[in-house]
């Protein structure tokens, strides 16, 4: 788990080839947030194929309104109502370990597609609208991984130093960690959204999507 030297080298190779539209100095400066790389043991778990949709959110929060999508099948984004949802939801949030395991889908590359920069058509095919986002599966059959900011159970700590060697979330006070977010960036052609990699992480700020998870039943 984490942003490896090989992945950083792959980003530098893309930059040298002229594939970066923005200055990547900030990206490299913040790479420490996803380091050091470490081996983590992950117990079997269940995770939703897609983040909660607007229609699914209304199952638990009937008064839920969404300002970011006009479609009931679109990914729901939560702000002030996040705690209400988590109180009502009969599932839990994935830990960061579980989220990254799910996003990587057995890979150790920048994205589950490899170390290359996704071309514009590929990014648009994955995230341009709700229907195509829902169809963009990785090798685990999970859709929209990396599309929206997805909140995790962990409290935000800006590195992995002294993190548990298993999939338990890190606890404490403060904002939670989020993963993904490519579809929440604009414009598509000028923000290097391809840098939202399997290992990229940040602290939660505004709205966030929720991808429910659950421990695998032991019986």
C-alpha positions as CSV (number, residue, x, y, z in Angstrom):
1,X,0.0,0.0,0.0
2,X,1.2,3.5,-0.8
3,X,2.8,5.5,-3.5
4,X,5.9,3.6,-4.6
5,X,9.2,4.9,-6.1
6,X,8.2,3.1,-9.3
7,X,4.9,5.0,-9.4
8,X,6.7,8.3,-8.8
9,X,9.1,7.5,-11.6
10,X,6.2,6.7,-13.9
11,X,4.7,10.2,-13.2
12,X,8.1,11.8,-13.9
13,X,8.3,9.9,-17.2
14,X,4.9,11.2,-18.2
15,X,6.0,14.7,-17.2
16,X,9.3,14.4,-19.3
17,X,7.3,13.2,-22.3
18,X,5.1,16.4,-22.1
19,X,2.1,14.6,-20.7
20,X,1.5,16.9,-17.8
21,X,-0.6,20.0,-18.5
22,X,0.1,21.6,-15.0
23,X,3.2,22.1,-12.9
24,X,3.6,18.9,-10.9
25,X,5.8,20.4,-8.2
26,X,2.9,20.4,-5.8
27,X,2.1,16.8,-6.5
28,X,5.7,15.6,-5.8
29,X,5.8,17.8,-2.7
30,X,2.6,16.2,-1.4
31,X,3.7,12.6,-2.3
32,X,4.8,12.1,1.3
33,X,1.1,11.9,2.2
34,X,0.9,8.5,0.5
35,X,4.2,7.2,1.8
36,X,6.0,5.1,3.0
37,X,5.0,2.1,1.0
38,X,4.2,-0.8,3.3
39,X,2.8,-4.3,3.3
40,X,-0.6,-4.7,4.8
41,X,-2.7,-7.7,5.6
42,X,-6.3,-7.4,4.4
43,X,-9.0,-9.7,5.7
44,X,-11.8,-10.6,3.3
45,X,-14.5,-7.9,3.2
46,X,-17.5,-6.7,1.1
47,X,-17.6,-3.4,-0.7
48,X,-20.2,-1.8,-2.9
49,X,-19.8,-2.0,-6.7
50,X,-20.6,1.7,-7.0
51,X,-20.8,4.6,-4.5
52,X,-24.3,5.3,-3.2
53,X,-26.6,6.8,-5.8
54,X,-29.1,9.6,-5.2
55,X,-32.0,7.1,-5.2
56,X,-30.1,4.8,-2.7
57,X,-29.4,7.8,-0.5
58,X,-33.1,8.6,-0.3
59,X,-33.8,5.1,0.9
60,X,-32.1,6.0,4.2
61,X,-32.5,9.8,4.0
62,X,-35.9,10.5,2.4
63,X,-35.4,14.3,2.4
64,X,-32.0,14.0,0.7
65,X,-31.4,16.6,-2.0
66,X,-28.4,16.7,-4.3
67,X,-27.0,19.8,-6.0
68,X,-24.4,18.0,-8.1
69,X,-26.5,15.7,-10.2
70,X,-29.9,15.7,-11.7
71,X,-30.1,12.0,-12.1
72,X,-31.4,9.6,-9.5
73,X,-28.8,7.1,-10.7
74,X,-26.0,9.6,-10.3
75,X,-23.4,9.4,-7.5
76,X,-24.7,11.1,-4.3
77,X,-22.5,13.7,-2.7
78,X,-23.0,14.4,1.0
79,X,-22.1,17.5,3.0
80,X,-23.9,18.5,6.2
81,X,-26.1,15.3,6.0
82,X,-23.1,12.9,6.0
83,X,-23.4,12.1,9.7
84,X,-27.1,11.6,9.4
85,X,-26.5,9.1,6.6
86,X,-23.8,7.2,8.5
87,X,-26.1,6.9,11.5
88,X,-28.9,5.5,9.3
89,X,-26.7,3.3,7.0
90,X,-26.6,-0.4,8.1
91,X,-23.1,-0.7,6.6
92,X,-19.7,0.9,7.5
93,X,-17.2,2.9,5.6
94,X,-14.2,1.2,4.1
95,X,-10.8,1.8,5.7
96,X,-8.2,3.4,3.6
97,X,-6.4,0.0,3.3
98,X,-9.6,-1.6,2.0
99,X,-10.3,1.2,-0.4
100,X,-6.8,1.1,-1.9
101,X,-6.9,-2.7,-2.2
102,X,-10.2,-2.4,-4.0
103,X,-9.0,0.4,-6.3
104,X,-5.8,-1.3,-7.2
105,X,-7.6,-4.6,-8.1
106,X,-4.4,-6.6,-7.8
107,X,-2.1,-4.0,-9.6
108,X,0.9,-2.0,-8.3
109,X,0.7,0.6,-11.0
110,X,-0.4,4.3,-11.1
111,X,-4.0,3.2,-11.9
112,X,-5.6,-0.1,-12.4
113,X,-5.1,0.5,-16.1
114,X,-1.3,0.7,-15.8
115,X,1.5,3.3,-15.5
116,X,0.7,5.3,-18.6
117,X,-1.3,8.5,-18.6
118,X,-5.0,7.8,-19.6
119,X,-5.8,9.6,-22.8
120,X,-8.6,12.2,-22.8
121,X,-11.1,9.8,-24.5
122,X,-10.4,7.2,-21.8
123,X,-10.9,9.6,-19.0
124,X,-14.1,10.9,-20.6
125,X,-15.3,7.3,-21.2
126,X,-14.8,6.6,-17.5
127,X,-16.2,9.8,-16.0
128,X,-18.0,12.0,-18.5
129,X,-21.5,11.1,-17.4
130,X,-23.3,8.9,-14.9
131,X,-23.9,6.0,-17.2
132,X,-20.3,5.7,-18.4
133,X,-18.9,6.2,-14.9
134,X,-21.0,3.3,-13.7
135,X,-19.7,1.1,-16.5
136,X,-16.0,1.8,-15.9
137,X,-15.1,-1.3,-14.0
138,X,-11.7,-2.5,-12.7
139,X,-10.6,-6.1,-12.6
140,X,-12.5,-6.6,-9.4
141,X,-15.7,-5.5,-11.1
142,X,-15.9,-2.3,-9.1
143,X,-17.3,0.8,-10.9
144,X,-16.3,4.4,-10.7
145,X,-13.2,3.8,-8.5
146,X,-11.5,7.2,-8.4
147,X,-14.4,9.1,-9.9
148,X,-15.8,10.9,-6.9
149,X,-14.2,11.8,-3.6
150,X,-15.0,8.8,-1.4
151,X,-14.8,9.1,2.3
152,X,-13.0,6.4,4.4
153,X,-13.3,5.4,8.0
154,X,-9.8,6.7,8.9
155,X,-9.1,10.0,10.5
156,X,-6.7,12.0,8.3
157,X,-3.0,11.7,9.1
158,X,-0.7,13.1,6.4
159,X,1.5,10.0,6.0
160,X,1.6,6.3,6.7
161,X,4.3,6.3,9.4
162,X,3.3,4.0,12.3
163,X,0.0,3.0,10.5
164,X,-1.4,-0.4,11.4
165,X,-0.2,-3.5,9.5
166,X,-3.8,-4.6,8.9
167,X,-6.9,-3.0,7.5
168,X,-8.1,-1.3,10.7
169,X,-8.9,2.4,10.2
170,X,-6.8,4.9,12.1
171,X,-8.8,6.7,14.7
172,X,-8.7,10.0,16.4
173,X,-10.2,13.5,16.2
174,X,-10.3,15.6,13.0
175,X,-11.4,15.2,9.4
176,X,-11.5,11.9,7.7
177,X,-9.4,10.8,4.8
178,X,-10.9,10.7,1.3
179,X,-9.8,8.9,-1.9
180,X,-10.4,9.6,-5.6
181,X,-12.1,12.7,-7.0
182,X,-11.4,12.8,-10.7
183,X,-15.0,13.5,-11.7
184,X,-15.1,16.4,-9.2
185,X,-12.4,18.3,-11.0
186,X,-13.0,20.8,-13.8
187,X,-12.1,21.4,-16.6
188,X,-11.4,17.9,-17.9
189,X,-8.7,19.0,-20.2
190,X,-6.6,21.1,-17.9
191,X,-6.4,19.8,-14.4
192,X,-4.3,16.6,-14.7
193,X,-7.1,14.5,-13.2
194,X,-5.1,11.4,-14.1
195,X,-2.9,12.2,-11.1
196,X,-5.8,10.9,-8.8
197,X,-4.1,7.6,-8.6
198,X,-4.8,4.4,-6.7
199,X,-2.5,5.7,-3.9
200,X,-3.6,9.4,-3.9
201,X,-5.2,10.6,-0.7
202,X,-6.4,13.8,0.9
203,X,-8.3,15.1,3.9
204,X,-12.0,15.7,3.5
205,X,-13.1,19.2,2.8
206,X,-16.5,19.7,1.2
207,X,-18.8,17.1,-0.3
208,X,-18.0,13.4,-0.5
209,X,-19.4,10.2,-1.9
210,X,-20.0,7.1,0.2
211,X,-19.1,3.5,-1.0
212,X,-20.5,1.2,1.7
213,X,-18.5,-1.7,3.0
214,X,-19.0,-4.6,5.4
215,X,-17.0,-7.3,7.1
216,X,-17.4,-10.8,5.5
217,X,-19.8,-12.8,7.6
218,X,-17.9,-15.5,9.5
219,X,-20.7,-18.0,9.3
